[in-house]
């Protein structure tokens, strides 16, 4: 019995040591990379004005403001009460840019939810929204925060080989 207790304690000690080594190595890796990439952080709903912004220099996310961004070169849309900057993403859209550009400056909720009448979008498509989100209708953001969100599109990887995986779903 004592031999079994000793082996158990040895295994427990090894597990603790391995866990500590893993976390120390992880922290070292993060610090070598310069920390977490904070550029993908989005404006939070609790503080709609981005750091460094001020009350006088804000964009109010309203349907009227979204309507001002209605061209292929400056495309925002509303989906489920949230405003998205999709200018650069349109070119990455698996269903073609036209499916996005048709809704620049408008509410695209129904089109997104029904995938233009052809089904529903994948969970990956919904997850990509986070990188394009400007904020909730009725909130305000700084122009700098809007620009940062627009630049997040560069971090989106075009889907590859999803047709088999999602049975033909497009984004």
MARMAR-471422 format. One record per atom (N, C-alpha, C, CB): x, y, z; residue in three letters; atom name. Coordinates in Angstrom, 1 decimal. Each point is the difference from the previous one (the first is absolute). Glycine has a CB too. Layout:
BEGIN
X,Y,Z,ALA,CA
...
//
This chain:
BEGIN
0.8,-1.2,0.0,UNK,N
-0.8,1.2,0.0,UNK,CA
0.9,1.3,0.0,UNK,C
-1.8,-1.3,1.2,UNK,CB
2.8,1.3,-0.4,UNK,N
0.9,1.2,0.0,UNK,CA
0.7,0.2,-1.3,UNK,C
0.3,-0.4,2.4,UNK,CB
0.0,-0.7,-3.1,UNK,N
0.6,0.1,-1.3,UNK,CA
-0.9,0.7,-1.0,UNK,C
1.4,-2.1,0.4,UNK,CB
-2.7,1.8,-0.4,UNK,N
-1.0,0.5,-0.8,UNK,CA
-0.2,1.5,0.3,UNK,C
-1.2,-2.2,-0.2,UNK,CB
1.2,2.6,1.5,UNK,N
-0.1,1.4,0.3,UNK,CA
1.2,0.8,-0.5,UNK,C
-1.3,-0.7,2.1,UNK,CB
2.5,0.1,-2.0,UNK,N
1.2,0.7,-0.5,UNK,CA
-0.1,0.2,-1.5,UNK,C
1.3,-1.0,1.9,UNK,CB
-1.7,0.0,-2.6,UNK,N
-0.2,0.1,-1.5,UNK,CA
-1.0,1.1,-0.3,UNK,C
0.6,-2.4,-0.3,UNK,CB
-1.7,2.4,1.0,UNK,N
-1.1,1.0,-0.2,UNK,CA
0.6,1.4,0.2,UNK,C
-1.7,-1.6,0.7,UNK,CB
2.4,1.8,0.4,UNK,N
0.6,1.3,0.3,UNK,CA
1.0,0.4,-1.1,UNK,C
-0.3,-0.4,2.5,UNK,CB
1.1,-0.5,-3.0,UNK,N
1.0,0.3,-1.0,UNK,CA
-0.8,0.4,-1.3,UNK,C
1.6,-1.7,1.0,UNK,CB
-2.7,1.1,-1.3,UNK,N
-0.7,0.3,-1.2,UNK,CA
-0.7,1.4,0.2,UNK,C
-0.4,-2.4,-0.5,UNK,CB
-0.1,2.7,1.6,UNK,N
-0.6,1.3,0.3,UNK,CA
1.1,1.1,-0.1,UNK,C
-1.7,-1.1,1.5,UNK,CB
2.8,0.9,-0.9,UNK,N
1.1,0.9,-0.1,UNK,CA
0.4,0.3,-1.4,UNK,C
0.8,-0.7,2.2,UNK,CB
-0.7,-0.4,-3.0,UNK,N
0.4,0.2,-1.4,UNK,CA
-1.1,0.8,-0.8,UNK,C
1.2,-2.2,0.1,UNK,CB
-2.4,1.9,0.2,UNK,N
-1.1,0.8,-0.7,UNK,CA
0.1,1.5,0.4,UNK,C
-1.5,-2.1,0.0,UNK,CB
1.8,2.4,1.3,UNK,N
0.1,1.4,0.4,UNK,CA
1.2,0.6,-0.7,UNK,C
-1.1,-0.5,2.2,UNK,CB
2.2,-0.1,-2.2,UNK,N
1.2,0.5,-0.7,UNK,CA
-0.3,0.3,-1.4,UNK,C
1.5,-1.2,1.6,UNK,CB
-2.1,0.2,-2.3,UNK,N
-0.3,0.2,-1.5,UNK,CA
-0.9,1.2,-0.2,UNK,C
0.3,-2.5,-0.3,UNK,CB
-1.3,2.6,1.2,UNK,N
-0.9,1.1,-0.2,UNK,CA
0.7,1.4,0.2,UNK,C
-1.9,-1.5,0.9,UNK,CB
2.7,1.6,0.1,UNK,N
0.8,1.2,0.2,UNK,CA
0.9,0.3,-1.1,UNK,C
-0.1,-0.4,2.4,UNK,CB
0.8,-0.6,-3.0,UNK,N
0.9,0.2,-1.1,UNK,CA
-0.8,0.4,-1.2,UNK,C
1.5,-1.8,0.9,UNK,CB
-2.7,1.3,-1.1,UNK,N
-0.9,0.4,-1.2,UNK,CA
-0.3,1.4,0.1,UNK,C
-0.9,-2.3,-0.1,UNK,CB
0.4,2.8,1.3,UNK,N
-0.4,1.4,0.2,UNK,CA
1.2,0.9,-0.1,UNK,C
-1.9,-0.7,1.4,UNK,CB
3.0,0.4,-0.9,UNK,N
1.2,0.8,-0.1,UNK,CA
0.4,0.2,-1.4,UNK,C
0.8,-0.7,2.3,UNK,CB
-0.8,-0.4,-3.1,UNK,N
0.4,0.0,-1.4,UNK,CA
-1.0,0.8,-0.8,UNK,C
1.1,-2.2,0.3,UNK,CB
-2.4,2.1,0.0,UNK,N
-1.1,0.7,-0.7,UNK,CA
0.2,1.5,0.3,UNK,C
-1.6,-1.9,0.2,UNK,CB
1.9,2.3,1.0,UNK,N
0.3,1.4,0.3,UNK,CA
1.2,0.6,-0.7,UNK,C
-1.1,-0.4,2.3,UNK,CB
2.1,-0.5,-2.4,UNK,N
1.2,0.4,-0.7,UNK,CA
-0.3,0.3,-1.5,UNK,C
1.5,-1.3,1.6,UNK,CB
-2.3,0.4,-2.2,UNK,N
-0.3,0.1,-1.4,UNK,CA
-0.8,1.3,-0.2,UNK,C
0.0,-2.6,-0.2,UNK,CB
-1.0,2.9,1.0,UNK,N
-0.8,1.2,-0.1,UNK,CA
0.9,1.2,0.1,UNK,C
-2.0,-1.2,0.9,UNK,CB
2.9,1.2,0.0,UNK,N
0.8,1.2,0.2,UNK,CA
1.0,0.2,-1.2,UNK,C
-0.2,-0.3,2.5,UNK,CB
0.6,-0.8,-3.1,UNK,N
0.9,0.1,-1.2,UNK,CA
-0.7,0.5,-1.2,UNK,C
1.3,-1.9,0.9,UNK,CB
-2.6,1.7,-0.9,UNK,N
-0.8,0.5,-1.2,UNK,CA
-0.5,1.4,0.3,UNK,C
-0.7,-2.4,-0.5,UNK,CB
1.1,3.0,1.6,UNK,N
-0.5,1.3,0.3,UNK,CA
-1.3,0.1,0.6,UNK,C
1.3,0.7,-1.9,UNK,CB
-1.8,-1.8,2.5,UNK,N
-1.3,0.0,0.7,UNK,CA
-1.1,-0.3,-1.0,UNK,C
0.9,1.7,1.6,UNK,CB
-2.1,-1.6,-1.1,UNK,N
-1.2,-0.3,-0.8,UNK,CA
-0.2,1.1,-1.0,UNK,C
-1.0,-1.3,1.9,UNK,CB
0.4,0.9,-3.0,UNK,N
-0.3,1.0,-1.1,UNK,CA
-1.2,0.7,0.4,UNK,C
1.1,-1.4,-1.7,UNK,CB
-0.9,2.6,2.3,UNK,N
-1.2,0.8,0.4,UNK,CA
-0.7,0.7,-1.1,UNK,C
1.1,0.3,2.2,UNK,CB
-0.5,-0.4,-3.4,UNK,N
-0.7,0.8,-1.1,UNK,CA
-1.3,-0.7,-0.5,UNK,C
2.3,0.7,-0.7,UNK,CB
-2.5,-1.9,1.1,UNK,N
-1.3,-0.7,-0.3,UNK,CA
-1.1,0.3,1.0,UNK,C
1.3,-1.7,-1.2,UNK,CB
-0.9,2.4,2.3,UNK,N
-1.1,0.3,1.0,UNK,CA
-1.0,0.9,-0.6,UNK,C
1.7,-0.3,1.9,UNK,CB
-2.9,0.1,-1.6,UNK,N
-1.1,0.8,-0.6,UNK,CA
-0.4,1.0,1.1,UNK,C
-0.7,-1.8,-1.6,UNK,CB
0.1,2.9,1.2,UNK,N
-0.6,0.9,1.0,UNK,CA
-1.0,-0.8,0.8,UNK,C
0.4,2.0,-1.4,UNK,CB
-0.3,-1.9,2.7,UNK,N
-1.0,-0.7,0.9,UNK,CA
-1.3,0.8,0.1,UNK,C
1.9,-1.0,1.3,UNK,CB
-3.0,0.3,-1.1,UNK,N
-1.3,0.6,0.1,UNK,CA
-0.1,0.8,1.3,UNK,C
-1.0,-1.8,-1.3,UNK,CB
1.9,1.5,2.3,UNK,N
-0.1,0.8,1.3,UNK,CA
0.7,1.3,-0.2,UNK,C
0.0,-2.1,1.3,UNK,CB
0.9,2.2,-2.2,UNK,N
0.7,1.3,-0.3,UNK,CA
0.0,0.2,-1.5,UNK,C
1.4,-0.1,2.2,UNK,CB
-2.5,0.7,-2.7,UNK,N
0.0,0.1,-1.5,UNK,CA
0.9,0.9,-0.6,UNK,C
-2.3,-0.5,0.2,UNK,CB
3.0,1.4,0.5,UNK,N
1.0,0.9,-0.6,UNK,CA
1.3,-0.6,0.3,UNK,C
-1.5,2.0,0.3,UNK,CB
2.3,-2.2,-1.4,UNK,N
1.3,-0.7,0.1,UNK,CA
0.9,0.9,0.8,UNK,C
-0.4,-1.2,-2.2,UNK,CB
1.5,0.5,2.8,UNK,N
1.0,0.8,0.8,UNK,CA
0.6,1.0,-0.9,UNK,C
0.4,-2.0,1.4,UNK,CB
-0.2,3.2,-0.9,UNK,N
0.6,1.1,-0.7,UNK,CA
-1.1,0.8,-0.8,UNK,C
2.1,-1.3,-0.2,UNK,CB
-3.3,0.8,0.1,UNK,N
-1.1,0.7,-0.6,UNK,CA
-0.6,1.0,0.9,UNK,C
-0.5,-1.9,-1.5,UNK,CB
-0.3,2.8,1.0,UNK,N
-0.7,0.9,0.9,UNK,CA
-1.4,0.2,-0.5,UNK,C
2.1,1.2,0.6,UNK,CB
-2.9,-0.6,0.2,UNK,N
-1.5,0.2,-0.3,UNK,CA
-0.2,0.7,-1.3,UNK,C
-0.5,0.0,2.5,UNK,CB
1.3,1.1,-2.8,UNK,N
-0.1,0.8,-1.2,UNK,CA
0.4,-0.8,-1.2,UNK,C
0.3,2.0,1.4,UNK,CB
0.5,-2.9,-1.3,UNK,N
0.6,-0.7,-1.2,UNK,CA
-0.5,-1.5,0.0,UNK,C
2.0,1.5,0.0,UNK,CB
-3.3,-1.7,-0.2,UNK,N
-0.6,-1.3,0.0,UNK,CA
-0.9,-0.2,-1.2,UNK,C
0.2,-0.1,2.5,UNK,CB
-0.4,-1.2,-2.8,UNK,N
-1.0,-0.3,-1.0,UNK,CA
-1.1,-0.7,0.7,UNK,C
1.7,-0.3,-1.8,UNK,CB
-2.9,0.8,1.6,UNK,N
-1.2,-0.6,0.6,UNK,CA
-0.5,-1.1,-0.9,UNK,C
-0.6,2.1,1.2,UNK,CB
0.5,-3.3,-0.7,UNK,N
-0.4,-1.1,-0.9,UNK,CA
-1.5,0.0,-0.1,UNK,C
2.1,-1.4,0.7,UNK,CB
-2.6,2.0,-1.7,UNK,N
-1.4,0.1,-0.3,UNK,CA
-0.2,-0.5,-1.4,UNK,C
-0.3,2.0,1.6,UNK,CB
-1.0,-2.2,-2.0,UNK,N
-0.3,-0.4,-1.3,UNK,CA
0.4,1.1,-1.0,UNK,C
-1.9,-1.4,0.8,UNK,CB
1.8,2.6,-0.4,UNK,N
0.4,1.2,-0.8,UNK,CA
1.5,0.0,-0.3,UNK,C
-1.9,1.3,0.9,UNK,CB
2.7,-1.6,0.1,UNK,N
1.5,-0.1,-0.1,UNK,CA
0.3,-1.2,-0.9,UNK,C
0.4,1.1,2.3,UNK,CB
-1.0,-2.2,-2.1,UNK,N
0.3,-1.2,-0.8,UNK,CA
-0.3,0.3,-1.5,UNK,C
-0.5,-1.5,1.9,UNK,CB
-0.6,2.2,-2.2,UNK,N
-0.4,0.4,-1.3,UNK,CA
1.1,0.8,-0.7,UNK,C
-2.4,0.0,0.7,UNK,CB
3.2,0.7,0.0,UNK,N
1.1,0.8,-0.6,UNK,CA
1.1,-0.9,-0.5,UNK,C
-0.5,1.9,1.5,UNK,CB
0.5,-3.1,-1.1,UNK,N
1.1,-1.0,-0.4,UNK,CA
-0.7,-1.0,-0.9,UNK,C
1.3,0.3,2.2,UNK,CB
-1.6,0.1,-3.4,UNK,N
-0.8,-0.8,-0.9,UNK,CA
0.6,-0.3,-1.3,UNK,C
-2.0,0.9,1.1,UNK,CB
3.3,-0.8,-1.2,UNK,N
0.7,-0.3,-1.2,UNK,CA
1.0,-1.2,0.1,UNK,C
-0.2,2.5,-0.6,UNK,CB
0.6,-3.0,-0.5,UNK,N
1.0,-1.1,0.0,UNK,CA
1.3,0.4,0.7,UNK,C
-1.0,-0.9,-2.1,UNK,CB
1.3,2.2,2.1,UNK,N
1.3,0.5,0.6,UNK,CA
-0.2,0.4,1.4,UNK,C
0.7,0.8,-2.2,UNK,CB
-1.9,-0.8,2.7,UNK,N
-0.3,0.3,1.4,UNK,CA
-1.4,-0.6,0.4,UNK,C
1.4,2.2,-0.2,UNK,CB
-1.3,-3.5,0.6,UNK,N
-1.2,-0.8,0.2,UNK,CA
-0.2,-0.4,1.5,UNK,C
0.2,-0.8,-2.4,UNK,CB
-1.3,1.3,3.0,UNK,N
-0.4,-0.4,1.3,UNK,CA
-1.4,-0.6,-0.2,UNK,C
1.4,1.8,1.2,UNK,CB
-1.8,-2.7,-0.3,UNK,N
-1.4,-0.6,0.0,UNK,CA
-0.4,-0.3,1.4,UNK,C
0.4,-0.9,-2.3,UNK,CB
-1.7,0.7,2.4,UNK,N
-0.6,-0.3,1.3,UNK,CA
-0.5,-1.4,-0.1,UNK,C
-0.7,2.4,0.5,UNK,CB
1.1,-3.2,0.5,UNK,N
-0.5,-1.4,0.1,UNK,CA
-0.5,-0.2,1.5,UNK,C
1.5,-0.9,-1.9,UNK,CB
-2.7,0.6,2.1,UNK,N
-0.6,-0.2,1.3,UNK,CA
0.4,1.1,1.0,UNK,C
0.2,-2.4,-0.4,UNK,CB
-0.4,3.6,0.0,UNK,N
0.2,1.2,0.9,UNK,CA
1.5,0.3,0.2,UNK,C
-2.1,-0.6,1.0,UNK,CB
3.0,0.0,-1.7,UNK,N
1.4,0.3,0.2,UNK,CA
0.6,0.5,-1.4,UNK,C
0.2,-1.7,1.8,UNK,CB
0.7,2.6,-1.7,UNK,N
0.6,0.7,-1.2,UNK,CA
1.3,-0.7,-0.3,UNK,C
-1.1,2.2,0.5,UNK,CB
1.3,-2.6,-1.7,UNK,N
1.2,-0.7,-0.5,UNK,CA
0.7,0.8,-1.1,UNK,C
-1.0,-2.2,0.7,UNK,CB
2.3,2.3,-0.7,UNK,N
0.8,0.6,-1.0,UNK,CA
0.5,-1.1,-0.9,UNK,C
0.7,2.0,1.5,UNK,CB
-1.2,-2.1,-2.7,UNK,N
0.3,-1.1,-0.9,UNK,CA
0.6,0.4,-1.3,UNK,C
-1.9,-1.2,1.0,UNK,CB
2.5,2.3,-1.1,UNK,N
0.6,0.5,-1.3,UNK,CA
0.9,-1.0,-0.6,UNK,C
-0.2,2.4,0.9,UNK,CB
1.3,-2.7,-0.1,UNK,N
1.0,-0.9,-0.5,UNK,CA
-0.4,-1.5,0.0,UNK,C
1.7,1.7,0.7,UNK,CB
-2.6,-2.0,0.2,UNK,N
-0.5,-1.4,0.1,UNK,CA
-0.8,-0.4,-1.3,UNK,C
0.0,0.2,2.5,UNK,CB
-0.6,0.7,-3.1,UNK,N
-0.9,-0.4,-1.2,UNK,CA
0.8,-0.8,-1.0,UNK,C
-1.3,2.1,0.4,UNK,CB
2.6,-1.7,-0.6,UNK,N
0.8,-0.8,-1.0,UNK,CA
0.3,-1.4,0.5,UNK,C
1.0,2.2,-0.7,UNK,CB
-1.1,-2.5,2.0,UNK,N
0.3,-1.3,0.5,UNK,CA
-1.3,-0.9,0.1,UNK,C
1.9,1.0,1.3,UNK,CB
-3.0,-0.4,-1.5,UNK,N
-1.3,-0.7,0.2,UNK,CA
-0.1,-1.2,-0.9,UNK,C
-1.1,2.1,0.8,UNK,CB
1.0,-3.3,-0.3,UNK,N
-0.1,-1.2,-0.9,UNK,CA
-1.1,0.0,-1.0,UNK,C
1.0,-1.2,1.9,UNK,CB
-2.1,1.9,-1.6,UNK,N
-1.1,0.1,-0.9,UNK,CA
0.2,1.1,-1.0,UNK,C
-1.5,-0.9,1.7,UNK,CB
2.6,1.7,-1.7,UNK,N
0.2,1.1,-0.9,UNK,CA
-0.2,1.3,0.7,UNK,C
-0.6,-1.5,-1.9,UNK,CB
1.3,2.5,1.5,UNK,N
-0.1,1.3,0.6,UNK,CA
-1.4,0.6,-0.2,UNK,C
2.4,0.3,-0.5,UNK,CB
-3.0,-0.6,-0.6,UNK,N
-1.4,0.6,-0.3,UNK,CA
-1.0,-0.3,1.1,UNK,C
0.5,-0.2,-2.5,UNK,CB
-0.4,-0.9,3.1,UNK,N
-0.9,-0.4,1.1,UNK,CA
0.1,0.9,1.2,UNK,C
0.1,-2.3,-0.8,UNK,CB
1.1,2.9,0.9,UNK,N
0.2,1.0,1.1,UNK,CA
-0.3,1.4,-0.5,UNK,C
1.7,-1.5,1.1,UNK,CB
-1.2,1.8,-2.2,UNK,N
-0.1,1.4,-0.5,UNK,CA
-1.4,0.4,-0.3,UNK,C
2.2,-0.3,-1.0,UNK,CB
-3.1,-0.6,0.8,UNK,N
-1.4,0.3,-0.2,UNK,CA
-0.6,0.6,1.2,UNK,C
-0.2,-1.8,-1.6,UNK,CB
0.8,1.6,2.8,UNK,N
-0.5,0.4,1.3,UNK,CA
0.8,1.1,0.7,UNK,C
-1.0,-2.2,0.2,UNK,CB
1.9,2.8,-0.9,UNK,N
0.8,1.1,0.5,UNK,CA
-0.9,1.1,0.5,UNK,C
2.0,-0.6,-1.5,UNK,CB
-1.9,1.1,2.7,UNK,N
-0.7,1.1,0.5,UNK,CA
-1.5,-0.4,0.4,UNK,C
1.4,1.5,-1.5,UNK,CB
-1.6,-2.7,1.6,UNK,N
-1.4,-0.5,0.3,UNK,CA
0.0,-1.1,1.0,UNK,C
-0.7,0.6,-2.3,UNK,CB
-0.5,-0.9,2.8,UNK,N
-0.2,-1.1,0.9,UNK,CA
0.0,-1.3,-0.9,UNK,C
-1.4,1.4,1.7,UNK,CB
2.3,-2.3,-1.3,UNK,N
0.2,-1.3,-0.8,UNK,CA
-0.4,-1.2,0.9,UNK,C
1.8,1.1,-1.3,UNK,CB
-2.6,-0.9,2.4,UNK,N
-0.3,-1.0,0.9,UNK,CA
-0.7,-1.2,-0.7,UNK,C
-0.2,1.7,1.8,UNK,CB
-0.9,-1.4,-2.5,UNK,N
-0.7,-1.1,-0.7,UNK,CA
0.8,-0.7,-1.0,UNK,C
-2.1,1.3,0.3,UNK,CB
2.9,-0.6,-1.1,UNK,N
0.9,-0.6,-1.0,UNK,CA
1.0,-0.9,0.7,UNK,C
-0.3,1.9,-1.5,UNK,CB
0.9,-1.5,2.6,UNK,N
1.0,-0.8,0.7,UNK,CA
-0.7,-1.2,0.6,UNK,C
1.4,2.0,0.5,UNK,CB
-2.5,-1.8,0.2,UNK,N
-0.6,-1.2,0.7,UNK,CA
-0.5,-1.0,-0.9,UNK,C
-0.7,1.5,1.7,UNK,CB
0.3,-1.1,-3.0,UNK,N
-0.5,-1.0,-0.9,UNK,CA
1.0,-0.3,-1.1,UNK,C
-2.3,0.8,0.4,UNK,CB
3.5,-0.3,-0.3,UNK,N
1.0,-0.1,-1.0,UNK,CA
-0.5,0.3,-1.4,UNK,C
1.1,-1.8,1.4,UNK,CB
-1.8,2.9,-1.5,UNK,N
-0.6,0.5,-1.2,UNK,CA
-1.1,-1.0,-0.5,UNK,C
2.2,1.1,-0.6,UNK,CB
-2.9,-1.7,1.5,UNK,N
-1.0,-0.9,-0.4,UNK,CA
0.5,-1.4,-0.3,UNK,C
-1.3,1.9,-0.8,UNK,CB
2.5,-2.2,1.1,UNK,N
0.6,-1.3,-0.4,UNK,CA
0.4,-0.8,1.2,UNK,C
0.8,1.0,-2.1,UNK,CB
-1.3,-0.8,3.3,UNK,N
0.4,-0.8,1.2,UNK,CA
0.4,0.9,1.1,UNK,C
0.6,-1.9,-1.5,UNK,CB
0.4,1.4,2.2,UNK,N
0.6,0.8,1.2,UNK,CA
1.5,0.0,-0.1,UNK,C
-2.0,-0.6,1.4,UNK,CB
2.6,1.6,-0.8,UNK,N
1.4,0.0,0.0,UNK,CA
0.6,-0.9,1.0,UNK,C
-0.1,2.4,-0.7,UNK,CB
1.4,-2.8,0.5,UNK,N
0.7,-0.9,0.9,UNK,CA
0.3,0.7,1.3,UNK,C
1.0,-1.2,-1.9,UNK,CB
-0.6,0.5,2.9,UNK,N
0.4,0.5,1.3,UNK,CA
1.3,0.8,-0.2,UNK,C
-1.1,-1.9,1.3,UNK,CB
1.9,1.5,-2.3,UNK,N
1.3,0.7,-0.3,UNK,CA
-0.3,1.4,-0.5,UNK,C
1.2,-2.2,-0.5,UNK,CB
-2.3,2.3,-0.4,UNK,N
-0.4,1.3,-0.5,UNK,CA
-0.4,0.9,1.1,UNK,C
-0.7,-1.0,-2.1,UNK,CB
-0.1,0.5,3.0,UNK,N
-0.5,0.8,1.2,UNK,CA
1.2,0.4,0.9,UNK,C
-2.2,-1.2,-0.1,UNK,CB
3.2,0.3,0.3,UNK,N
1.1,0.3,0.8,UNK,CA
0.9,1.1,-0.6,UNK,C
0.0,-2.3,0.8,UNK,CB
0.0,2.4,-2.1,UNK,N
0.8,1.0,-0.7,UNK,CA
-0.5,1.4,0.3,UNK,C
0.6,-1.6,-1.8,UNK,CB
-1.9,1.7,2.1,UNK,N
-0.6,1.3,0.3,UNK,CA
0.8,0.8,1.1,UNK,C
-2.2,-0.9,-0.7,UNK,CB
2.7,0.2,1.6,UNK,N
0.7,0.7,1.1,UNK,CA
1.2,0.9,-0.4,UNK,C
-0.6,-2.0,1.4,UNK,CB
1.2,1.6,-2.5,UNK,N
1.1,0.8,-0.5,UNK,CA
-0.4,1.2,-0.8,UNK,C
1.4,-2.1,0.0,UNK,CB
-2.7,2.1,-0.4,UNK,N
-0.5,1.1,-0.8,UNK,CA
-1.0,0.9,0.7,UNK,C
0.3,-1.5,-1.9,UNK,CB
-0.5,1.2,3.2,UNK,N
-1.0,0.7,0.8,UNK,CA
0.5,1.4,0.4,UNK,C
-0.9,-2.2,0.8,UNK,CB
0.1,3.2,-1.2,UNK,N
0.2,1.4,0.5,UNK,CA
-0.7,0.2,1.3,UNK,C
0.3,0.8,-2.4,UNK,CB
-1.5,-1.3,2.6,UNK,N
-0.7,0.2,1.2,UNK,CA
-1.5,-0.2,-0.2,UNK,C
1.8,1.5,0.8,UNK,CB
-2.5,-1.3,0.3,UNK,N
-1.5,-0.1,0.0,UNK,CA
-0.6,1.3,-0.6,UNK,C
0.1,-1.6,2.0,UNK,CB
-1.2,1.5,-2.7,UNK,N
-0.7,1.2,-0.4,UNK,CA
-0.3,0.8,1.2,UNK,C
-1.0,-1.2,-2.0,UNK,CB
1.2,2.5,2.0,UNK,N
-0.3,0.8,1.1,UNK,CA
1.3,0.3,0.9,UNK,C
-2.3,-0.9,0.0,UNK,CB
3.4,0.2,-0.3,UNK,N
1.2,0.3,0.8,UNK,CA
0.8,1.0,-0.8,UNK,C
0.0,-2.3,1.1,UNK,CB
1.1,2.7,-0.6,UNK,N
0.9,0.9,-0.6,UNK,CA
1.5,-0.6,0.0,UNK,C
-1.5,2.0,0.6,UNK,CB
2.2,-1.7,-1.6,UNK,N
1.4,-0.4,0.0,UNK,CA
0.9,1.1,-0.6,UNK,C
-0.7,-2.4,-0.3,UNK,CB
1.9,2.4,0.5,UNK,N
0.9,1.0,-0.5,UNK,CA
0.3,-0.4,-1.5,UNK,C
1.1,0.5,2.3,UNK,CB
-0.7,0.4,-3.1,UNK,N
0.4,-0.3,-1.4,UNK,CA
1.2,-0.9,0.0,UNK,C
-0.9,2.2,-0.8,UNK,CB
1.8,-2.1,1.8,UNK,N
1.2,-0.8,0.1,UNK,CA
-0.4,-1.5,0.2,UNK,C
1.3,2.0,0.9,UNK,CB
-2.3,-2.2,0.0,UNK,N
-0.5,-1.3,0.2,UNK,CA
-0.6,-0.6,-1.2,UNK,C
-0.4,0.5,2.4,UNK,CB
-0.4,0.3,-3.2,UNK,N
-0.6,-0.5,-1.2,UNK,CA
1.1,-0.4,-1.0,UNK,C
-2.0,1.5,0.4,UNK,CB
3.1,-0.7,-0.5,UNK,N
1.1,-0.3,-0.9,UNK,CA
0.7,-1.3,0.4,UNK,C
0.3,2.4,-0.4,UNK,CB
-0.2,-2.6,1.7,UNK,N
0.7,-1.2,0.5,UNK,CA
-0.8,-1.3,-0.3,UNK,C
1.0,1.3,1.9,UNK,CB
-2.4,-1.2,-1.8,UNK,N
-0.8,-1.1,-0.4,UNK,CA
0.1,-0.3,-1.5,UNK,C
-1.6,0.6,1.9,UNK,CB
1.6,0.5,-2.7,UNK,N
0.1,-0.2,-1.4,UNK,CA
1.3,-0.8,-0.3,UNK,C
-1.3,2.2,-0.4,UNK,CB
2.4,-1.9,1.1,UNK,N
1.3,-0.6,-0.2,UNK,CA
0.0,-1.5,0.5,UNK,C
1.1,2.2,0.1,UNK,CB
-2.0,-2.6,0.7,UNK,N
-0.1,-1.3,0.5,UNK,CA
-0.3,-1.0,-1.1,UNK,C
-0.8,0.8,2.2,UNK,CB
0.2,-0.3,-3.3,UNK,N
-0.3,-0.9,-1.1,UNK,CA
1.2,-0.7,-0.6,UNK,C
-1.9,1.5,-0.6,UNK,CB
3.1,-0.8,0.7,UNK,N
1.2,-0.6,-0.5,UNK,CA
0.4,-1.2,0.8,UNK,C
0.7,2.3,-0.7,UNK,CB
-1.3,-2.5,1.9,UNK,N
0.4,-1.2,0.8,UNK,CA
-0.9,-1.2,-0.3,UNK,C
0.8,1.6,1.7,UNK,CB
-1.9,-1.3,-2.6,UNK,N
-0.9,-1.1,-0.3,UNK,CA
0.6,-0.8,-1.1,UNK,C
-2.0,1.3,0.7,UNK,CB
2.0,-2.6,-0.5,UNK,N
0.5,-0.9,-1.1,UNK,CA
-1.2,-0.5,-0.8,UNK,C
2.0,-0.7,1.5,UNK,CB
-1.9,0.8,-2.8,UNK,N
-1.1,-0.5,-0.9,UNK,CA
-0.2,-1.5,0.3,UNK,C
0.6,1.7,-1.8,UNK,CB
-1.8,-2.2,1.9,UNK,N
-0.3,-1.4,0.3,UNK,CA
0.6,-0.9,-1.1,UNK,C
-2.1,0.7,1.2,UNK,CB
2.6,-1.8,-0.8,UNK,N
0.6,-1.0,-0.9,UNK,CA
-0.6,-1.3,0.3,UNK,C
2.1,1.3,-0.3,UNK,CB
-2.6,-2.0,-0.8,UNK,N
-0.5,-1.3,0.2,UNK,CA
-1.2,-0.1,0.9,UNK,C
2.2,-0.8,-0.3,UNK,CB
-3.0,1.8,0.5,UNK,N
-1.2,0.0,0.8,UNK,CA
-1.1,-0.7,-0.7,UNK,C
0.8,2.1,1.2,UNK,CB
-0.8,-2.1,-2.5,UNK,N
-1.2,-0.5,-0.7,UNK,CA
-0.4,-1.4,0.5,UNK,C
0.7,1.4,-2.0,UNK,CB
0.4,-2.3,2.1,UNK,N
-0.3,-1.3,0.5,UNK,CA
-0.5,0.0,1.4,UNK,C
1.7,-1.0,-1.6,UNK,CB
-1.0,1.8,2.4,UNK,N
-0.2,0.1,1.4,UNK,CA
-1.4,0.5,0.4,UNK,C
2.5,0.3,0.3,UNK,CB
-2.9,0.8,-1.0,UNK,N
-1.2,0.6,0.3,UNK,CA
-1.1,-0.3,-1.0,UNK,C
1.3,1.8,1.1,UNK,CB
-1.1,-2.8,-1.9,UNK,N
-1.0,-0.4,-1.0,UNK,CA
-0.4,1.2,-0.9,UNK,C
-0.8,-1.8,1.5,UNK,CB
1.8,2.5,-2.1,UNK,N
-0.3,1.0,-0.9,UNK,CA
-0.4,1.4,0.6,UNK,C
-0.7,-1.8,-1.5,UNK,CB
0.7,1.9,2.8,UNK,N
-0.3,1.3,0.6,UNK,CA
1.0,1.0,-0.4,UNK,C
-1.1,-1.1,1.9,UNK,CB
0.7,2.3,-2.2,UNK,N
0.9,1.1,-0.2,UNK,CA
-0.1,1.0,1.1,UNK,C
0.0,-0.4,-2.5,UNK,CB
0.8,1.4,2.5,UNK,N
0.0,1.0,1.1,UNK,CA
-0.8,1.2,-0.5,UNK,C
2.3,-0.7,0.8,UNK,CB
//
